[in-house]
Amino acid sequence: MRVRPFRPDDAAALVKLSASCARGEKDFVLNPLWEAEVELFAEFERNGIAPEEHLLVADTEDGRVAGLAGFLRRPAAVAAGLYAPIVDRRERGHGLGGELLRAALDHGREKLGVKLVTAAIGARNHAGYALLAGTGFRPVRQHFLLRLDERPAGPPPTLAGLSFQAAGPEDAPGVLELYEACGFEARSLDAMRAILADPHHATAIAFQADRVVGFAELETHWPRRVWVAFVGVRNELRDRGLGTALLDWALARRFEAGAEVALLLLSPANRTALRAYEKAGFRRHRVVDVLERGL
């Protein structure tokens, strides 16, 4: 086998391989999770990096793609997510997964300057877990991958003076104030404005008495499959159906625009959020183990 950098004409074969692994729990990895070539290229475009620099491909002597591994990160970031090695079923059992993983880790350390790697793999993918653990990865947390396969149609909350609308850059101060109050990862006002102006994001906000009382941020870099990034509600209005109703409203707009699936990751310990998402129609699709190692 030859391990080499990605070429654009590899995309169709890699998407087929990714989709094949996503169908079964024993093969599941969170990254890659592509179902179409446009999703592969959109993921790298969204992060501002080139797949040719971050993806490695294994092919046979006759040129057939047999596997992949690599990284996803922001430009020049020293922390990266791992595209866990996935191998064509016809080529398994010969050590190709380990070869791809070692090549990727060497590439990350020597060519990309990566210092911390995070991998997410299905809890029932025992072979993949063993491969990662055998090369120094250690478990750090677990997530539920939740999935919604139809347009939500939940009832609105019964709160007086409430209205929903799409957010724009001019709403950044109010959204950021609530975002920070919810304890999410740090953002600047300029970063919030950029996200609200980004066509790869869609943020819905709830207003009451001329202030933002809830928001739902979606990632839309995969138009057919929307990711729920953040949902936040003012503390005094929680447990009254506002978050679920706002998310329903935001997702309904995306389904009307052509989305077919919505996805999100959630800690199993967050039972309140889990109940809210299940009320919105999400179901537990996979359990994902997250592992890390330094380079």
N, C-alpha and C positions, 0 to 999 in steps of 0.2 A: 504494500500500500504506500501511496505517496500522500503526505500531508502538505498542503500548500495554501496560500491566501485565496480568499473568495474572489470569484469573477462574476460579473452580472449575469452571465449565461448559466450560472449554477442555480439561480433563484428558483426556477420551477422544480428542480429535483429536491432542493432543500425544503421547500414548502410541502411537497408531497411527503417527505420524510417526517417533518414536524407534525403534520396533520395525522399521520399514521400513529405516532407515539401518543398524541393527545387523546386518541379514542379509547385507550385501555389504561386502567389504573396501574397496572404493573409496569407500564412503560412511561408513565406521565412525568413530565418535567414542566415547570412553569415557564421557563425560557429555554428555547423558543416556543412560541405558541401561535405560529402563523398558519393561516388557512388560505392565503392568496399572496401572490407575488407583491402586490401593492402594499400589503401589511409589512412584509420584510423591509422594503425600502422606506416606508413611512416611519417605521420605528427608529431607524437610524437617522433619518432626516429630522425627526422630532428632537432627538438628542444632540444634533449638530455634529455627528461623526460619520465617518465613511465605513461601510461594511468591508471594503477591501482591506482596511487597516485593522479591523477588529474580529473578523471571522476567519476561521481555518476550516478547510474542507479536505476530507480524505477521499481519494478516488482509486479505482482499481487500475490495473495495467492497460485495460481497454478503454479507460476514460470514464467509467461509470461512477457517479457519486455514491460513496458508501457511508459517509458520516460527516458530522460537523461538531465544532466546539468554538468558543470565543467569548467575547465580552461585550457588555453594554454599559456605557457610562456617559457622563457629560464631558465636553472637551477638556483634555488634560487632567481630569480628576484622578486622584490616586486610589479612590474606592470604586469598585466596579461590580456589576452583577455578572455572573457566569452564565453563558449559554452552555448548559451542561451537555456533556458528550451524548449524542444520539447516533445510533448505528443501524444501518439497514439490517433487517432480520436475517438476510441471507449471509451476512458477513460477521455475525456474532459468534462468540466462542473462540476467537483467535487473538484476543487482547487489543483489538482496535480501539475500544473505548478508553482503555488506559493510555494507549499511545496518543490519542487525541487530547486527553486531559493533560498529560505531561507536556505536550507541545504547546497547548494553550497557556499553561501556567508559566512556562519558559518565555513565551511570547509576551505575556502580560508583564512579567518582571523586567525582561531585558529590552523590549521594544516600546512598550507603552508606559512604563514607570508605575504600574499598578502596585499598591502595597497592601490592600485589603480586598478580598474577594468574597462575595456572598452568592450562595447557590440555593435554589428552591426546587425541591423535588418531591414528587408524590410519596405519601407515607407508605404506600404499598409497592413502591418501586425499590424492592430490596436490593437488587443488583446495582442499581445506580447509587443508592445510599452507601453500600459497601465500598464501591469504587471511590466515592468522595472521602469516606471515613479513612480508607486505606492510604490516602495521600494527604492526610493532615487536617481535613475539614472536621469541625466540631459543631454539634447542634446548638443553636442559640434560642430558637423559638418555633412556634407552629402557627399556621394560619388555616382558616377555612377559605377556600375559593368558592364564592357564591355566584350563582348564574340565574338570570332572568331571560326567558325565551319568548315572552309575549308582551305586547304593549300594556303597561299598567293602567288600571281604571279605578283606582281607589277613590272613596268619597273625600271631599275637602274637609278640613278641620272646622269645628264650630267655634271660631274665634272672631270676635267682633272687630271690624275695621281692618281686616287682613287682605292683602293683595299680593299676587305673585307677578314677577316680570323677569326678563333676561337682563343680566347685569352687563354694564359697559365700564370702560376705564374711569368714567366720572364717579362710579359707585365704589371705587377702590378704598377710600378711607373708612366707610361704614362696614364694608366686608372685612377689611383687615382688622378692624377693632374687634369684631365678633370672632374671626379666625384666631386671633391671639388669645381671646378669652376662653376659647375651647381648648387651648394648650397644644395646638398643632406645631409642626416644625417651623422654625423661625423664617420669616419673610420680611423684606423691606416693602415700603409703600411703592417704590418703583417696580419691584418684582410683581406685586399684586396687580398694578396697572398693566404690566406686560402680559400677565396671564389672562386678564379680562379682555385684552385686545387680541389675543392669540386665537387664530381660527381653529387650532387644534384643541381648544378648551371651550366648554360651554358652562357658564355659571348662572344658576337661577337664584333669585333672592326673594325673600318674603318681607314685606313692609307692614308695619303697624305703627300708627301715630308718627309717621314721617321718619322712622328709623328702621334700620335693617335688623330684623329679629331672627332670621334664618337664612342659610345659604346652602346650595348643593353644587359642588364643582365636579364636572365630568371631563374626562379626557376623550377626545374624539379623533385622535390621529388614525384610528382604524374606524372608518365611518360605519361599517356594518356591525362592529362589535365595540360598544361603548364601555369605558371603564369608569366606575364611580371612584373619585379621588377623595373627596372630603364632604361631609355633611355636618353642619353645625346649627344649633338652636340656642337662643338665650336661655340661661338657666331657669328663669322663672316661668318659661313657657314649655319646658320639657315634659314628656309623658302626656301630652295632649294631642298627639297625632300630627303636629306641625311638620316635623322632619319627614315623616312618611309621605304626607300629602305634597310637600314641596318636591321631594325626590320623584314621586309619581308624575308631577307636572313637568319636571325637567326631562325625565325619560320619555314621557309621551311625545314631547316635541321632537326628540331624536328618532323615535320609532316612526313618526310621521315623515321624517326626513330620509328614511331608508334604513335605519338601524334594525338589526334582527335579533341581537343578543346584548345583554348588559352583564358586566362582570365586576366583581370587587373582591378584595382580600380583607379578612377580618380576623382579629385575635379571638380564639375560642373563649377567652376569659371575659370578653365584652358581651355579656348576655343581654343587656338592655338593647344594644345596637342590633344584635342578632335577631331578637324578637321583632324589632322595627323593620328590618330588612325582609324577614320572612313574611311579615304582614304586607309588605309591598310586593310580594310574589317571588322573591328570590328563594332558591333552594341550594342546599349544600351539594356542590358538584364534586369537589375533591378536598382532601386534607393534605396540606403541604408542609413538609419539614424544611426549615431554613437553617443552613449551615454556613459557617465562615472559616476562613483561614487567612493568615497573613502571608505575604510574599517577601 
